[in-house]
Amino acid sequence: MADIKYEIKKELGVISESPKGWKKELNLVSWNGGTPKYDIRDWAPDHEKMGKGITLTKEEAQELYKLLSQI
């Protein structure tokens, strides 16, 4: 598997935390040197390991916000 490079450009907030210390976070992340995207995923306390997640463009994040505001 190819190495995936990432840089957390901005930590926006923690959604939840597991008993083992992993946190589901919303961050602005650049993957493999690309344009930063909004990213929701589980992270180990040191940000060295991560779980599966989802990345969203600004436009996708805005649409998600609209949908969530209807709940």
All heavy atoms as TSV, in Angstrom:
chain	resi	resn	atom	element	x	y	z
A	1	MET	N	N	0.844	-1.175	0.000
A	1	MET	CA	C	0.000	0.000	0.000
A	1	MET	C	C	0.888	1.236	0.000
A	1	MET	O	O	1.876	1.306	0.704
A	1	MET	CB	C	-0.900	-0.028	1.241
A	1	MET	CG	C	-1.885	1.099	1.267
A	1	MET	SD	S	-3.272	0.771	2.357
A	1	MET	CE	C	-2.694	1.563	3.834
A	2	ALA	N	N	0.514	2.218	-0.794
A	2	ALA	CA	C	1.299	3.446	-0.913
A	2	ALA	C	C	1.194	4.269	0.366
A	2	ALA	O	O	0.175	4.250	1.061
A	2	ALA	CB	C	0.803	4.255	-2.101
A	3	ASP	N	N	2.267	4.988	0.666
A	3	ASP	CA	C	2.242	5.881	1.822
A	3	ASP	C	C	1.311	7.046	1.536
A	3	ASP	O	O	1.349	7.647	0.462
A	3	ASP	CB	C	3.644	6.429	2.104
A	3	ASP	CG	C	4.554	5.386	2.733
A	3	ASP	OD1	O	4.029	4.462	3.380
A	3	ASP	OD2	O	5.780	5.505	2.587
A	4	ILE	N	N	0.493	7.352	2.515
A	4	ILE	CA	C	-0.410	8.489	2.406
A	4	ILE	C	C	0.139	9.588	3.300
A	4	ILE	O	O	0.366	9.375	4.488
A	4	ILE	CB	C	-1.841	8.114	2.835
A	4	ILE	CG1	C	-2.379	7.027	1.909
A	4	ILE	CG2	C	-2.744	9.333	2.840
A	4	ILE	CD1	C	-3.713	6.471	2.322
A	5	LYS	N	N	0.383	10.742	2.717
A	5	LYS	CA	C	0.896	11.871	3.483
A	5	LYS	C	C	-0.254	12.808	3.793
A	5	LYS	O	O	-1.130	13.028	2.967
A	5	LYS	CB	C	1.978	12.601	2.694
A	5	LYS	CG	C	3.177	11.727	2.406
A	5	LYS	CD	C	4.227	12.482	1.638
A	5	LYS	CE	C	5.222	11.535	1.087
A	5	LYS	NZ	N	6.452	11.417	1.612
A	6	TYR	N	N	-0.237	13.332	5.005
A	6	TYR	CA	C	-1.298	14.248	5.401
A	6	TYR	C	C	-0.728	15.338	6.291
A	6	TYR	O	O	0.298	15.158	6.949
A	6	TYR	CB	C	-2.422	13.516	6.143
A	6	TYR	CG	C	-1.982	12.898	7.452
A	6	TYR	CD1	C	-2.106	13.615	8.632
A	6	TYR	CD2	C	-1.437	11.624	7.501
A	6	TYR	CE1	C	-1.697	13.073	9.848
A	6	TYR	CE2	C	-1.028	11.075	8.694
A	6	TYR	CZ	C	-1.167	11.797	9.870
A	6	TYR	OH	O	-0.750	11.249	11.056
A	7	GLU	N	N	-1.384	16.471	6.269
A	7	GLU	CA	C	-1.030	17.573	7.153
A	7	GLU	C	C	-2.328	18.194	7.647
A	7	GLU	O	O	-3.154	18.645	6.841
A	7	GLU	CB	C	-0.197	18.620	6.421
A	7	GLU	CG	C	0.213	19.770	7.313
A	7	GLU	CD	C	1.032	20.826	6.582
A	7	GLU	OE1	O	1.343	20.649	5.383
A	7	GLU	OE2	O	1.340	21.843	7.215
A	8	ILE	N	N	-2.504	18.167	8.958
A	8	ILE	CA	C	-3.678	18.801	9.541
A	8	ILE	C	C	-3.407	20.294	9.546
A	8	ILE	O	O	-2.548	20.782	10.265
A	8	ILE	CB	C	-3.960	18.274	10.954
A	8	ILE	CG1	C	-4.249	16.767	10.909
A	8	ILE	CG2	C	-5.129	19.038	11.583
A	8	ILE	CD1	C	-4.411	16.113	12.266
A	9	LYS	N	N	-4.141	21.014	8.705
A	9	LYS	CA	C	-3.948	22.456	8.579
A	9	LYS	C	C	-4.630	23.217	9.705
A	9	LYS	O	O	-4.132	24.249	10.156
A	9	LYS	CB	C	-4.494	22.959	7.237
A	9	LYS	CG	C	-3.785	22.385	6.029
A	9	LYS	CD	C	-2.390	22.931	5.926
A	9	LYS	CE	C	-1.739	22.560	4.604
A	9	LYS	NZ	N	-0.438	23.201	4.434
A	10	LYS	N	N	-5.808	22.709	10.132
A	10	LYS	CA	C	-6.538	23.387	11.203
A	10	LYS	C	C	-7.422	22.371	11.916
A	10	LYS	O	O	-8.169	21.644	11.274
A	10	LYS	CB	C	-7.391	24.521	10.630
A	10	LYS	CG	C	-8.068	25.364	11.675
A	10	LYS	CD	C	-8.733	26.575	11.047
A	10	LYS	CE	C	-9.276	27.484	12.135
A	10	LYS	NZ	N	-9.910	28.670	11.569
A	11	GLU	N	N	-7.308	22.316	13.237
A	11	GLU	CA	C	-8.168	21.459	14.049
A	11	GLU	C	C	-9.421	22.261	14.386
A	11	GLU	O	O	-9.348	23.275	15.070
A	11	GLU	CB	C	-7.434	21.013	15.307
A	11	GLU	CG	C	-6.238	20.125	14.999
A	11	GLU	CD	C	-5.506	19.637	16.235
A	11	GLU	OE1	O	-6.131	19.569	17.319
A	11	GLU	OE2	O	-4.309	19.329	16.114
A	12	LEU	N	N	-10.570	21.802	13.876
A	12	LEU	CA	C	-11.806	22.549	14.035
A	12	LEU	C	C	-12.613	22.126	15.253
A	12	LEU	O	O	-13.340	22.943	15.816
A	12	LEU	CB	C	-12.648	22.429	12.766
A	12	LEU	CG	C	-11.960	22.987	11.513
A	12	LEU	CD1	C	-12.728	22.611	10.268
A	12	LEU	CD2	C	-11.820	24.487	11.627
A	13	GLY	N	N	-12.515	20.861	15.655
A	13	GLY	CA	C	-13.250	20.451	16.850
A	13	GLY	C	C	-13.341	18.949	17.008
A	13	GLY	O	O	-13.129	18.187	16.076
A	14	VAL	N	N	-13.679	18.548	18.240
A	14	VAL	CA	C	-13.848	17.139	18.585
A	14	VAL	C	C	-15.344	16.848	18.646
A	14	VAL	O	O	-16.103	17.566	19.313
A	14	VAL	CB	C	-13.174	16.818	19.939
A	14	VAL	CG1	C	-13.465	15.386	20.360
A	14	VAL	CG2	C	-11.678	17.058	19.853
A	15	ILE	N	N	-15.764	15.799	17.946
A	15	ILE	CA	C	-17.168	15.398	17.924
A	15	ILE	C	C	-17.454	14.449	19.082
A	15	ILE	O	O	-18.470	14.558	19.750
A	15	ILE	CB	C	-17.523	14.750	16.574
A	15	ILE	CG1	C	-17.314	15.782	15.450
A	15	ILE	CG2	C	-18.942	14.191	16.571
A	15	ILE	CD1	C	-17.355	15.201	14.049
A	16	SER	N	N	-16.534	13.499	19.325
A	16	SER	CA	C	-16.693	12.550	20.424
A	16	SER	C	C	-15.336	11.943	20.755
A	16	SER	O	O	-14.372	12.104	20.004
A	16	SER	CB	C	-17.694	11.452	20.060
A	16	SER	OG	O	-17.215	10.676	18.977
A	17	GLU	N	N	-15.283	11.239	21.903
A	17	GLU	CA	C	-14.048	10.579	22.323
A	17	GLU	C	C	-14.384	9.191	22.855
A	17	GLU	O	O	-15.341	9.027	23.613
A	17	GLU	CB	C	-13.339	11.393	23.399
A	17	GLU	CG	C	-12.000	10.816	23.801
A	17	GLU	CD	C	-11.203	11.712	24.731
A	17	GLU	OE1	O	-11.596	12.873	24.932
A	17	GLU	OE2	O	-10.180	11.237	25.254
A	18	SER	N	N	-13.592	8.196	22.443
A	18	SER	CA	C	-13.801	6.826	22.895
A	18	SER	C	C	-13.107	6.607	24.239
A	18	SER	O	O	-12.221	7.386	24.614
A	18	SER	CB	C	-13.243	5.837	21.866
A	18	SER	OG	O	-11.830	5.775	21.952
A	19	PRO	N	N	-13.463	5.543	24.954
A	19	PRO	CA	C	-12.794	5.238	26.225
A	19	PRO	C	C	-11.281	5.020	26.070
A	19	PRO	O	O	-10.522	5.208	27.016
A	19	PRO	CB	C	-13.476	3.961	26.694
A	19	PRO	CG	C	-14.813	3.970	26.031
A	19	PRO	CD	C	-14.585	4.649	24.701
A	20	LYS	N	N	-10.838	4.630	24.867
A	20	LYS	CA	C	-9.407	4.397	24.633
A	20	LYS	C	C	-8.662	5.669	24.244
A	20	LYS	O	O	-7.471	5.635	23.956
A	20	LYS	CB	C	-9.213	3.334	23.557
A	20	LYS	CG	C	-9.697	1.966	24.001
A	20	LYS	CD	C	-9.393	0.919	22.972
A	20	LYS	CE	C	-9.850	-0.437	23.485
A	20	LYS	NZ	N	-9.511	-1.515	22.562
A	21	GLY	N	N	-9.355	6.808	24.201
A	21	GLY	CA	C	-8.699	8.077	23.910
A	21	GLY	C	C	-8.733	8.524	22.462
A	21	GLY	O	O	-8.289	9.622	22.145
A	22	TRP	N	N	-9.247	7.672	21.570
A	22	TRP	CA	C	-9.382	8.087	20.171
A	22	TRP	C	C	-10.497	9.125	20.083
A	22	TRP	O	O	-11.523	9.015	20.767
A	22	TRP	CB	C	-9.700	6.888	19.288
A	22	TRP	CG	C	-8.505	6.042	18.980
A	22	TRP	CD1	C	-7.711	5.408	19.885
A	22	TRP	CD2	C	-7.979	5.740	17.704
A	22	TRP	NE1	N	-6.722	4.723	19.242
A	22	TRP	CE2	C	-6.857	4.905	17.897
A	22	TRP	CE3	C	-8.336	6.081	16.413
A	22	TRP	CZ2	C	-6.103	4.423	16.844
A	22	TRP	CZ3	C	-7.578	5.591	15.359
A	22	TRP	CH2	C	-6.471	4.780	15.583
A	23	LYS	N	N	-10.313	10.120	19.227
A	23	LYS	CA	C	-11.289	11.190	19.086
A	23	LYS	C	C	-11.790	11.271	17.650
A	23	LYS	O	O	-11.000	11.197	16.714
A	23	LYS	CB	C	-10.664	12.536	19.461
A	23	LYS	CG	C	-10.268	12.608	20.914
A	23	LYS	CD	C	-9.610	13.934	21.235
A	23	LYS	CE	C	-9.173	13.958	22.690
A	23	LYS	NZ	N	-8.418	15.165	22.998
A	24	LYS	N	N	-13.107	11.406	17.520
A	24	LYS	CA	C	-13.703	11.690	16.208
A	24	LYS	C	C	-13.637	13.200	16.058
A	24	LYS	O	O	-14.206	13.936	16.867
A	24	LYS	CB	C	-15.135	11.199	16.141
A	24	LYS	CG	C	-15.739	11.332	14.750
A	24	LYS	CD	C	-17.112	10.738	14.665
A	24	LYS	CE	C	-17.222	9.355	15.079
A	24	LYS	NZ	N	-16.930	8.192	14.546
A	25	GLU	N	N	-12.893	13.663	15.043
A	25	GLU	CA	C	-12.611	15.087	14.896
A	25	GLU	C	C	-13.033	15.614	13.533
A	25	GLU	O	O	-13.061	14.877	12.550
A	25	GLU	CB	C	-11.104	15.349	15.040
A	25	GLU	CG	C	-10.518	14.926	16.360
A	25	GLU	CD	C	-9.024	15.193	16.460
A	25	GLU	OE1	O	-8.451	15.873	15.578
A	25	GLU	OE2	O	-8.417	14.722	17.429
A	26	LEU	N	N	-13.315	16.912	13.525
A	26	LEU	CA	C	-13.490	17.647	12.276
A	26	LEU	C	C	-12.262	18.522	12.118
A	26	LEU	O	O	-11.969	19.350	12.983
A	26	LEU	CB	C	-14.751	18.514	12.320
A	26	LEU	CG	C	-14.940	19.471	11.137
A	26	LEU	CD1	C	-15.080	18.700	9.820
A	26	LEU	CD2	C	-16.138	20.375	11.353
A	27	ASN	N	N	-11.519	18.283	11.048
A	27	ASN	CA	C	-10.291	19.029	10.779
A	27	ASN	C	C	-10.248	19.461	9.322
A	27	ASN	O	O	-10.952	18.913	8.475
A	27	ASN	CB	C	-9.049	18.159	11.060
A	27	ASN	CG	C	-8.938	17.754	12.504
A	27	ASN	OD1	O	-9.076	18.566	13.402
A	27	ASN	ND2	N	-8.701	16.478	12.740
A	28	LEU	N	N	-9.377	20.404	9.039
A	28	LEU	CA	C	-9.058	20.787	7.667
A	28	LEU	C	C	-7.724	20.114	7.362
A	28	LEU	O	O	-6.713	20.423	8.001
A	28	LEU	CB	C	-8.962	22.309	7.561
A	28	LEU	CG	C	-9.069	22.923	6.181
A	28	LEU	CD1	C	-10.365	22.516	5.493
A	28	LEU	CD2	C	-8.971	24.425	6.268
A	29	VAL	N	N	-7.735	19.151	6.415
A	29	VAL	CA	C	-6.564	18.310	6.167
A	29	VAL	C	C	-6.158	18.357	4.700
A	29	VAL	O	O	-7.004	18.292	3.803
A	29	VAL	CB	C	-6.857	16.842	6.561
A	29	VAL	CG1	C	-5.641	15.956	6.317
A	29	VAL	CG2	C	-7.290	16.746	8.019
A	30	SER	N	N	-4.851	18.465	4.474
A	30	SER	CA	C	-4.288	18.348	3.130
A	30	SER	C	C	-3.771	16.918	2.973
A	30	SER	O	O	-2.941	16.468	3.759
A	30	SER	CB	C	-3.139	19.345	2.951
A	30	SER	OG	O	-2.473	19.102	1.727
A	31	TRP	N	N	-4.293	16.203	1.978
A	31	TRP	CA	C	-3.874	14.823	1.704
A	31	TRP	C	C	-2.930	14.810	0.510
A	31	TRP	O	O	-3.251	15.349	-0.543
A	31	TRP	CB	C	-5.099	13.952	1.412
A	31	TRP	CG	C	-6.002	13.833	2.605
A	31	TRP	CD1	C	-7.121	14.559	2.865
A	31	TRP	CD2	C	-5.820	12.959	3.714
A	31	TRP	NE1	N	-7.652	14.186	4.067
A	31	TRP	CE2	C	-6.881	13.202	4.611
A	31	TRP	CE3	C	-4.870	11.992	4.045
A	31	TRP	CZ2	C	-7.017	12.514	5.802
A	31	TRP	CZ3	C	-5.010	11.307	5.236
A	31	TRP	CH2	C	-6.070	11.570	6.094
A	32	ASN	N	N	-1.755	14.229	0.698
A	32	ASN	CA	C	-0.758	14.098	-0.366
A	32	ASN	C	C	-0.455	15.432	-1.048
A	32	ASN	O	O	-0.284	15.501	-2.265
A	32	ASN	CB	C	-1.184	13.047	-1.392
A	32	ASN	CG	C	-1.243	11.662	-0.797
A	32	ASN	OD1	O	-0.387	11.272	-0.019
A	32	ASN	ND2	N	-2.273	10.922	-1.138
A	33	GLY	N	N	-0.411	16.498	-0.256
A	33	GLY	CA	C	-0.052	17.812	-0.773
A	33	GLY	C	C	-1.169	18.530	-1.518
A	33	GLY	O	O	-0.942	19.581	-2.099
A	34	GLY	N	N	-2.362	17.967	-1.498
A	34	GLY	CA	C	-3.482	18.559	-2.224
A	34	GLY	C	C	-4.142	19.706	-1.461
A	34	GLY	O	O	-3.738	20.072	-0.360
A	35	THR	N	N	-5.178	20.245	-2.075
A	35	THR	CA	C	-5.959	21.309	-1.461
A	35	THR	C	C	-6.605	20.778	-0.185
A	35	THR	O	O	-7.175	19.685	-0.197
A	35	THR	CB	C	-7.061	21.781	-2.428
A	35	THR	OG1	O	-6.449	22.230	-3.632
A	35	THR	CG2	C	-7.886	22.901	-1.826
A	36	PRO	N	N	-6.512	21.516	0.911
A	36	PRO	CA	C	-7.122	21.046	2.161
A	36	PRO	C	C	-8.630	20.848	2.012
A	36	PRO	O	O	-9.302	21.608	1.313
A	36	PRO	CB	C	-6.818	22.177	3.149
A	36	PRO	CG	C	-5.639	22.874	2.583
A	36	PRO	CD	C	-5.797	22.775	1.096
A	37	LYS	N	N	-9.128	19.787	2.668
A	37	LYS	CA	C	-10.553	19.471	2.662
A	37	LYS	C	C	-11.008	19.270	4.096
A	37	LYS	O	O	-10.220	18.956	4.980
A	37	LYS	CB	C	-10.821	18.197	1.861
A	37	LYS	CG	C	-10.556	18.351	0.381
A	37	LYS	CD	C	-10.950	17.104	-0.368
A	37	LYS	CE	C	-10.709	17.288	-1.859
A	37	LYS	NZ	N	-11.120	16.119	-2.613
A	38	TYR	N	N	-12.309	19.436	4.299
A	38	TYR	CA	C	-12.894	19.146	5.601
A	38	TYR	C	C	-12.886	17.633	5.773
A	38	TYR	O	O	-13.210	16.893	4.844
A	38	TYR	CB	C	-14.306	19.726	5.691
A	38	TYR	CG	C	-14.278	21.224	5.690
A	38	TYR	CD1	C	-14.405	21.935	4.501
A	38	TYR	CD2	C	-14.071	21.930	6.864
A	38	TYR	CE1	C	-14.347	23.318	4.484
A	38	TYR	CE2	C	-14.002	23.318	6.859
A	38	TYR	CZ	C	-14.137	23.999	5.668
A	38	TYR	OH	O	-14.059	25.362	5.668
A	39	ASP	N	N	-12.503	17.185	6.941
A	39	ASP	CA	C	-12.258	15.768	7.166
A	39	ASP	C	C	-12.858	15.359	8.511
A	39	ASP	O	O	-12.585	16.000	9.525
A	39	ASP	CB	C	-10.741	15.524	7.162
A	39	ASP	CG	C	-10.382	14.073	7.303
A	39	ASP	OD1	O	-10.318	13.386	6.275
A	39	ASP	OD2	O	-10.163	13.629	8.445
A	40	ILE	N	N	-13.664	14.290	8.494
A	40	ILE	CA	C	-14.226	13.729	9.715
A	40	ILE	C	C	-13.715	12.299	9.833
A	40	ILE	O	O	-13.951	11.483	8.939
A	40	ILE	CB	C	-15.772	13.720	9.683
A	40	ILE	CG1	C	-16.310	15.134	9.518
A	40	ILE	CG2	C	-16.329	13.058	10.946
A	40	ILE	CD1	C	-17.810	15.197	9.269
A	41	ARG	N	N	-12.993	12.016	10.922
A	41	ARG	CA	C	-12.485	10.663	11.151
A	41	ARG	C	C	-12.007	10.518	12.586
A	41	ARG	O	O	-11.843	11.501	13.299
A	41	ARG	CB	C	-11.376	10.275	10.180
A	41	ARG	CG	C	-10.033	10.893	10.423
A	41	ARG	CD	C	-8.992	10.502	9.358
A	41	ARG	NE	N	-9.429	10.906	8.046
A	41	ARG	CZ	C	-9.720	10.047	7.045
A	41	ARG	NH1	N	-9.577	8.765	7.198
A	41	ARG	NH2	N	-10.138	10.505	5.886
A	42	ASP	N	N	-11.767	9.265	12.995
A	42	ASP	CA	C	-11.204	8.971	14.309
A	42	ASP	C	C	-9.691	9.092	14.246
A	42	ASP	O	O	-9.058	8.634	13.279
A	42	ASP	CB	C	-11.567	7.548	14.750
A	42	ASP	CG	C	-13.041	7.395	15.062
A	42	ASP	OD1	O	-13.631	8.347	15.595
A	42	ASP	OD2	O	-13.597	6.318	14.787
A	43	TRP	N	N	-9.131	9.711	15.288
A	43	TRP	CA	C	-7.685	9.882	15.390
A	43	TRP	C	C	-7.192	9.363	16.730
A	43	TRP	O	O	-7.848	9.565	17.759
A	43	TRP	CB	C	-7.307	11.362	15.294
A	43	TRP	CG	C	-7.497	11.963	13.939
A	43	TRP	CD1	C	-8.601	12.603	13.473
A	43	TRP	CD2	C	-6.540	11.983	12.874
A	43	TRP	NE1	N	-8.396	13.022	12.179
A	43	TRP	CE2	C	-7.137	12.654	11.787
A	43	TRP	CE3	C	-5.243	11.506	12.730
A	43	TRP	CZ2	C	-6.484	12.853	10.583
A	43	TRP	CZ3	C	-4.593	11.704	11.525
A	43	TRP	CH2	C	-5.214	12.368	10.465
A	44	ALA	N	N	-6.015	8.731	16.706
A	44	ALA	CA	C	-5.348	8.351	17.948
A	44	ALA	C	C	-4.918	9.632	18.661
A	44	ALA	O	O	-4.811	10.693	18.033
A	44	ALA	CB	C	-4.129	7.478	17.638
A	45	PRO	N	N	-4.682	9.558	19.983
A	45	PRO	CA	C	-4.331	10.768	20.731
A	45	PRO	C	C	-3.165	11.578	20.151
A	45	PRO	O	O	-3.152	12.798	20.243
A	45	PRO	CB	C	-3.989	10.227	22.116
A	45	PRO	CG	C	-4.793	8.978	22.236
A	45	PRO	CD	C	-4.804	8.391	20.853
A	46	ASP	N	N	-2.203	10.926	19.535
A	46	ASP	CA	C	-1.028	11.624	19.005
A	46	ASP	C	C	-1.146	11.980	17.511
A	46	ASP	O	O	-0.198	12.468	16.913
A	46	ASP	CB	C	0.220	10.780	19.235
A	46	ASP	CG	C	0.104	9.392	18.609
A	46	ASP	OD1	O	-0.891	9.111	17.904
A	46	ASP	OD2	O	1.000	8.567	18.849
A	47	HIS	N	N	-2.303	11.705	16.903
A	47	HIS	CA	C	-2.551	11.927	15.469
A	47	HIS	C	C	-1.614	11.109	14.578
A	47	HIS	O	O	-1.470	11.413	13.401
A	47	HIS	CB	C	-2.464	13.410	15.083
A	47	HIS	CG	C	-3.655	14.202	15.518
A	47	HIS	ND1	N	-3.550	15.471	16.007
A	47	HIS	CD2	C	-4.973	13.909	15.538
A	47	HIS	CE1	C	-4.747	15.919	16.319
A	47	HIS	NE2	N	-5.634	14.990	16.040
A	48	GLU	N	N	-0.999	10.073	15.127
A	48	GLU	CA	C	-0.122	9.221	14.319
A	48	GLU	C	C	-0.901	8.109	13.611
A	48	GLU	O	O	-0.460	7.593	12.606
A	48	GLU	CB	C	0.982	8.613	15.193
A	48	GLU	CG	C	2.001	9.625	15.674
A	48	GLU	CD	C	2.806	10.250	14.547
A	48	GLU	OE1	O	3.193	9.532	13.602
A	48	GLU	OE2	O	3.028	11.471	14.596
A	49	LYS	N	N	-2.037	7.729	14.175
A	49	LYS	CA	C	-2.886	6.701	13.571
A	49	LYS	C	C	-4.274	7.278	13.367
A	49	LYS	O	O	-4.701	8.166	14.107
A	49	LYS	CB	C	-2.976	5.468	14.474
A	49	LYS	CG	C	-1.676	4.724	14.634
A	49	LYS	CD	C	-1.875	3.511	15.506
A	49	LYS	CE	C	-0.561	2.770	15.698
A	49	LYS	NZ	N	-0.740	1.609	16.590
A	50	MET	N	N	-4.964	6.745	12.351
A	50	MET	CA	C	-6.302	7.239	12.048
A	50	MET	C	C	-7.198	6.102	11.622
A	50	MET	O	O	-6.734	5.057	11.167
A	50	MET	CB	C	-6.234	8.284	10.938
A	50	MET	CG	C	-5.837	7.713	9.590
A	50	MET	SD	S	-5.498	8.949	8.354
A	50	MET	CE	C	-3.765	9.211	8.638
A	51	GLY	N	N	-8.487	6.316	11.771
A	51	GLY	CA	C	-9.481	5.386	11.280
A	51	GLY	C	C	-10.001	5.850	9.930
A	51	GLY	O	O	-9.558	6.865	9.395
A	52	LYS	N	N	-10.941	5.087	9.402
A	52	LYS	CA	C	-11.567	5.484	8.141
A	52	LYS	C	C	-12.389	6.733	8.377
A	52	LYS	O	O	-12.915	6.957	9.461
A	52	LYS	CB	C	-12.446	4.367	7.602
A	52	LYS	CG	C	-11.663	3.176	7.120
A	52	LYS	CD	C	-12.574	2.137	6.549
A	52	LYS	CE	C	-11.755	0.931	6.076
A	52	LYS	NZ	N	-12.610	-0.113	5.520
A	53	GLY	N	N	-12.507	7.539	7.341
A	53	GLY	CA	C	-13.253	8.773	7.493
A	53	GLY	C	C	-13.832	9.245	6.181
A	53	GLY	O	O	-13.877	8.505	5.197
A	54	ILE	N	N	-14.242	10.483	6.196
A	54	ILE	CA	C	-14.831	11.102	5.015
A	54	ILE	C	C	-14.221	12.487	4.833
A	54	ILE	O	O	-13.969	13.193	5.807
A	54	ILE	CB	C	-16.367	11.192	5.140
A	54	ILE	CG1	C	-16.987	11.809	3.893
A	54	ILE	CG2	C	-16.780	11.940	6.388
A	54	ILE	CD1	C	-18.493	11.719	3.861
A	55	THR	N	N	-13.962	12.848	3.587
A	55	THR	CA	C	-13.467	14.188	3.280
A	55	THR	C	C	-14.506	14.906	2.445
A	55	THR	O	O	-15.206	14.292	1.626
A	55	THR	CB	C	-12.123	14.153	2.516
A	55	THR	OG1	O	-12.294	13.435	1.307
A	55	THR	CG2	C	-11.030	13.528	3.348
A	56	LEU	N	N	-14.619	16.205	2.673
A	56	LEU	CA	C	-15.610	17.016	1.984
A	56	LEU	C	C	-14.979	18.303	1.475
A	56	LEU	O	O	-14.172	18.916	2.181
A	56	LEU	CB	C	-16.747	17.393	2.941
A	56	LEU	CG	C	-17.493	16.257	3.630
A	56	LEU	CD1	C	-18.309	16.782	4.796
A	56	LEU	CD2	C	-18.388	15.552	2.633
A	57	THR	N	N	-15.365	18.716	0.283
A	57	THR	CA	C	-14.976	20.044	-0.199
A	57	THR	C	C	-15.772	21.074	0.592
A	57	THR	O	O	-16.733	20.729	1.307
A	57	THR	CB	C	-15.289	20.211	-1.694
A	57	THR	OG1	O	-16.707	20.131	-1.867
A	57	THR	CG2	C	-14.577	19.175	-2.546
A	58	LYS	N	N	-15.436	22.338	0.447
A	58	LYS	CA	C	-16.177	23.393	1.129
A	58	LYS	C	C	-17.650	23.356	0.728
A	58	LYS	O	O	-18.545	23.479	1.570
A	58	LYS	CB	C	-15.570	24.763	0.806
A	58	LYS	CG	C	-16.263	25.905	1.499
A	58	LYS	CD	C	-15.613	27.231	1.178
A	58	LYS	CE	C	-16.353	28.362	1.882
A	58	LYS	NZ	N	-15.748	29.667	1.605
A	59	GLU	N	N	-17.905	23.164	-0.555
A	59	GLU	CA	C	-19.273	23.127	-1.056
A	59	GLU	C	C	-20.041	21.930	-0.479
A	59	GLU	O	O	-21.220	22.062	-0.107
A	59	GLU	CB	C	-19.287	23.089	-2.597
A	59	GLU	CG	C	-18.738	24.344	-3.253
A	59	GLU	CD	C	-17.210	24.456	-3.238
A	59	GLU	OE1	O	-16.515	23.439	-3.061
A	59	GLU	OE2	O	-16.725	25.590	-3.392
A	60	GLU	N	N	-19.399	20.782	-0.403
A	60	GLU	CA	C	-20.041	19.596	0.177
A	60	GLU	C	C	-20.317	19.802	1.663
A	60	GLU	O	O	-21.382	19.407	2.168
A	60	GLU	CB	C	-19.169	18.362	-0.032
A	60	GLU	CG	C	-19.085	17.915	-1.479
A	60	GLU	CD	C	-18.033	16.862	-1.724
A	60	GLU	OE1	O	-17.026	16.813	-0.991
A	60	GLU	OE2	O	-18.215	16.078	-2.681
A	61	ALA	N	N	-19.389	20.425	2.374
A	61	ALA	CA	C	-19.580	20.706	3.801
A	61	ALA	C	C	-20.756	21.661	4.001
A	61	ALA	O	O	-21.540	21.494	4.945
A	61	ALA	CB	C	-18.300	21.273	4.399
A	62	GLN	N	N	-20.904	22.628	3.126
A	62	GLN	CA	C	-22.025	23.563	3.218
A	62	GLN	C	C	-23.356	22.848	2.998
A	62	GLN	O	O	-24.337	23.103	3.695
A	62	GLN	CB	C	-21.851	24.708	2.223
A	62	GLN	CG	C	-20.740	25.660	2.610
A	62	GLN	CD	C	-20.398	26.661	1.524
A	62	GLN	OE1	O	-20.604	26.430	0.342
A	62	GLN	NE2	N	-19.851	27.801	1.944
A	63	GLU	N	N	-23.395	21.927	2.044
A	63	GLU	CA	C	-24.619	21.155	1.791
A	63	GLU	C	C	-24.936	20.254	2.984
A	63	GLU	O	O	-26.099	20.123	3.378
A	63	GLU	CB	C	-24.489	20.328	0.513
A	63	GLU	CG	C	-24.565	21.148	-0.747
A	63	GLU	CD	C	-25.867	21.913	-0.898
A	63	GLU	OE1	O	-26.956	21.347	-0.648
A	63	GLU	OE2	O	-25.800	23.115	-1.236
A	64	LEU	N	N	-23.912	19.632	3.560
A	64	LEU	CA	C	-24.110	18.799	4.750
A	64	LEU	C	C	-24.654	19.641	5.892
A	64	LEU	O	O	-25.568	19.222	6.610
A	64	LEU	CB	C	-22.803	18.121	5.151
A	64	LEU	CG	C	-22.858	17.254	6.405
A	64	LEU	CD1	C	-23.879	16.126	6.252
A	64	LEU	CD2	C	-21.479	16.702	6.731
A	65	TYR	N	N	-24.137	20.834	6.069
A	65	TYR	CA	C	-24.613	21.748	7.100
A	65	TYR	C	C	-26.102	22.047	6.909
A	65	TYR	O	O	-26.896	22.007	7.859
A	65	TYR	CB	C	-23.796	23.040	7.082
A	65	TYR	CG	C	-24.287	24.078	8.060
A	65	TYR	CD1	C	-23.963	23.996	9.399
A	65	TYR	CD2	C	-25.087	25.130	7.631
A	65	TYR	CE1	C	-24.428	24.934	10.314
A	65	TYR	CE2	C	-25.558	26.073	8.531
A	65	TYR	CZ	C	-25.214	25.979	9.867
A	65	TYR	OH	O	-25.685	26.897	10.763
A	66	LYS	N	N	-26.500	22.294	5.664
A	66	LYS	CA	C	-27.907	22.570	5.377
A	66	LYS	C	C	-28.784	21.385	5.751
A	66	LYS	O	O	-29.857	21.527	6.343
A	66	LYS	CB	C	-28.102	22.902	3.897
A	66	LYS	CG	C	-27.580	24.251	3.473
A	66	LYS	CD	C	-27.802	24.435	1.981
A	66	LYS	CE	C	-27.052	25.629	1.449
A	66	LYS	NZ	N	-27.179	25.747	-0.021
A	67	LEU	N	N	-28.326	20.189	5.389
A	67	LEU	CA	C	-29.090	18.980	5.709
A	67	LEU	C	C	-29.187	18.759	7.215
A	67	LEU	O	O	-30.259	18.431	7.737
A	67	LEU	CB	C	-28.464	17.757	5.025
A	67	LEU	CG	C	-28.541	17.713	3.509
A	67	LEU	CD1	C	-27.672	16.602	2.960
A	67	LEU	CD2	C	-29.981	17.545	3.068
A	68	LEU	N	N	-28.078	18.930	7.916
A	68	LEU	CA	C	-28.074	18.717	9.358
A	68	LEU	C	C	-28.920	19.750	10.099
A	68	LEU	O	O	-29.495	19.448	11.146
A	68	LEU	CB	C	-26.644	18.721	9.903
A	68	LEU	CG	C	-25.770	17.543	9.487
A	68	LEU	CD1	C	-24.339	17.740	9.943
A	68	LEU	CD2	C	-26.327	16.249	10.055
A	69	SER	N	N	-29.016	20.943	9.559
A	69	SER	CA	C	-29.801	21.987	10.222
A	69	SER	C	C	-31.289	21.695	10.169
A	69	SER	O	O	-32.078	22.302	10.892
A	69	SER	CB	C	-29.500	23.360	9.619
A	69	SER	OG	O	-29.989	23.429	8.294
A	70	GLN	N	N	-31.698	20.736	9.340
A	70	GLN	CA	C	-33.113	20.345	9.238
A	70	GLN	C	C	-33.505	19.290	10.271
A	70	GLN	O	O	-34.690	18.982	10.406
A	70	GLN	CB	C	-33.407	19.817	7.838
A	70	GLN	CG	C	-33.214	20.833	6.740
A	70	GLN	CD	C	-33.391	20.236	5.364
A	70	GLN	OE1	O	-34.052	19.214	5.196
A	70	GLN	NE2	N	-32.794	20.866	4.362
A	71	ILE	N	N	-32.547	18.763	10.975
A	71	ILE	CA	C	-32.834	17.704	11.956
A	71	ILE	C	C	-33.496	18.315	13.181
A	71	ILE	O	O	-33.092	19.296	13.710
A	71	ILE	CB	C	-31.550	16.944	12.347
A	71	ILE	CG1	C	-31.002	16.216	11.142
A	71	ILE	CG2	C	-31.811	15.996	13.488
A	71	ILE	CD1	C	-29.687	15.516	11.394
